[in-house]
Amino acid sequence: MTGIAQNQGNDQREISATLGEFYADYGVAGLHRACRGEKHKGFSAFRLFQYLLCLVFSDRSMYMQLATGRFAEAFGKNTVYRFLSAAKTNWERLVLQLIVDAVLQTVREHFGLSEEQLLDFTRQFYDRLPASYQRFLQAPAAA
């Protein structure tokens, strides 16, 4: 069984490094911008997103970091809450596109499909998604 290892102790740097590879592999910054995840003032929207995703895999909540004085970020909790509740960011599209990109990249790497086979698989994959999800995602490119 594979899963996310839950290491106890000070592994924030390891989590951050692993997530940094994930961001680079899947182009999360560009996707985040495409989903209108932006801010006009203050801290980078992507930096806030990185912090929140790292928080998911750490052993502490933001509340506990604030309560114990271990919150080392330059932004405050109100900035995070405003970022998460921003109506213009299309969170559903962001998550769906990340899932699709991860599936397609995994299929490409592990099954060694030709470009034609991969395009056929991609079209079948998109066709099986509910119509409500298809409108959020980028359609497969024509050959």
C-alpha positions in Angstrom: 0.0 0.0 0.0 1.4 3.4 -0.9 0.5 6.6 0.9 1.8 9.7 2.4 4.3 9.0 5.1 3.5 10.7 8.4 6.8 11.5 10.0 6.9 13.0 13.4 9.4 15.7 14.3 11.0 18.5 12.4 10.4 17.6 8.7 9.1 20.9 7.4 12.1 21.3 5.1 11.6 17.8 3.6 7.9 18.5 3.0 8.7 21.9 1.5 11.3 20.3 -0.8 8.9 17.6 -1.9 6.2 20.1 -2.6 8.7 22.3 -4.5 9.3 19.3 -6.8 5.6 18.9 -7.2 5.1 22.5 -8.1 7.9 22.3 -10.7 6.7 19.0 -12.2 3.1 20.1 -12.7 3.5 23.8 -13.3 1.3 24.7 -10.4 2.3 28.4 -10.5 1.1 28.8 -14.1 -2.0 26.9 -13.4 -2.7 29.0 -10.3 -2.5 32.1 -12.4 -4.7 30.6 -15.1 -7.3 30.0 -12.4 -7.2 33.7 -11.5 -5.4 33.1 -8.2 -3.8 36.5 -7.9 -3.4 39.4 -5.5 -2.8 43.0 -6.3 -1.1 44.0 -3.1 1.0 42.5 -0.4 2.3 39.0 -0.5 2.4 36.7 -3.5 -0.7 34.6 -4.0 1.4 31.7 -4.9 3.4 32.0 -1.7 0.2 31.8 0.3 -0.9 28.8 -1.7 2.5 27.1 -1.1 2.1 27.7 2.7 -1.4 26.3 2.7 -0.5 23.2 0.8 2.6 22.6 3.0 0.3 23.0 6.0 -1.9 20.1 4.8 1.1 17.7 5.1 2.5 19.1 8.4 1.7 18.0 11.9 0.3 21.4 13.0 -2.6 23.7 12.1 -2.2 27.4 11.4 -4.1 28.0 14.6 -1.7 26.0 16.7 1.3 27.7 15.0 -0.2 31.1 16.0 -1.0 29.9 19.5 2.4 28.5 20.2 4.4 31.3 18.5 5.8 29.1 15.8 4.1 30.9 13.0 7.1 32.2 11.0 5.4 33.6 7.9 5.3 37.3 7.3 1.6 37.4 6.6 -1.2 37.0 9.1 -4.2 34.8 9.5 -6.6 37.4 8.0 -4.5 37.5 4.8 -4.8 33.7 4.5 -8.6 33.7 5.2 -9.2 36.5 2.6 -7.1 34.6 0.1 -9.1 31.4 0.6 -12.5 33.2 0.4 -11.6 35.2 -2.8 -14.5 34.8 -5.1 -12.5 35.3 -8.3 -10.2 32.3 -7.8 -11.5 29.2 -9.5 -10.5 26.6 -6.9 -12.5 23.8 -8.6 -10.7 24.2 -11.9 -7.3 24.4 -10.2 -7.9 21.1 -8.3 -9.4 19.3 -11.3 -6.6 20.4 -13.7 -4.0 19.3 -11.2 -5.6 15.8 -10.9 -5.9 15.5 -14.7 -2.3 16.6 -15.2 -1.1 14.1 -12.6 -3.0 11.2 -14.2 -1.8 12.0 -17.7 1.8 12.5 -16.6 1.8 9.2 -14.7 0.3 7.3 -17.6 2.9 8.9 -20.0 5.8 8.0 -17.7 4.8 4.4 -16.7 3.2 3.0 -19.8 5.5 4.5 -22.5 2.6 5.4 -24.9 3.3 6.9 -28.3 2.0 10.5 -28.9 -1.0 9.1 -30.8 -1.8 6.6 -28.1 -1.5 9.2 -25.4 -3.8 11.6 -27.3 -6.3 8.8 -27.7 -6.1 8.0 -24.0 -6.5 11.7 -23.1 -9.6 12.1 -25.3 -11.2 9.0 -23.7 -10.3 10.3 -20.3 -11.9 13.7 -20.9 -15.0 12.0 -22.5 -15.6 10.0 -19.3 -15.6 13.0 -17.1 -18.9 14.6 -16.2 -19.9 17.5 -18.4 -19.9 19.8 -15.4 -16.1 19.1 -15.0 -15.2 19.2 -18.6 -16.0 22.9 -18.9 -13.3 23.7 -16.3 -10.5 21.8 -18.0 -8.4 22.4 -21.0 -9.5 20.2 -23.9 -7.0 17.8 -25.4 -5.0 19.2 -28.3 -5.9 18.0 -31.8 -3.2 16.0 -33.7 
